[in-house]
C-alpha cells in the first residue's frame, strides 16, 4: 500500500509496549510488530483525514408512541382487568 509510511513507531516504543503487556519478544518479533504497528498507525492517520459526513435530518419528527396514561383503578381482579383491557361487556357469568 503506497499510503503507508515507514517507522511510524520506533523499535524502542514497540519494546516499551511489549514490556507493558509483559511480553518477551525476540528482535525478529519486535521488528515484525514495529512494521505492523506502523502500518496500523498510518492507516489510522489516513482514516482520520477523511471528511466527516454531513448530519442528516431525522426521519422521525414526532413522537409516534402513545402517551402513558395513569388511571386510578380499584378492582384488580383478573376478570375486571380483562374487561377493561379487552372491552369485554358484563355477561351473566361475570
Buried (B, 14 or more C-beta within 10 A) or exposed (E): EEEBEEEBBEEEEBBEBBEEEEEEBEEEEBEEBBBEBBBEBBBEEEEEEEEEEEEEEEEEEEEEEEEEEEEEEEEEEEEBEEBEEEEEEEEEEE
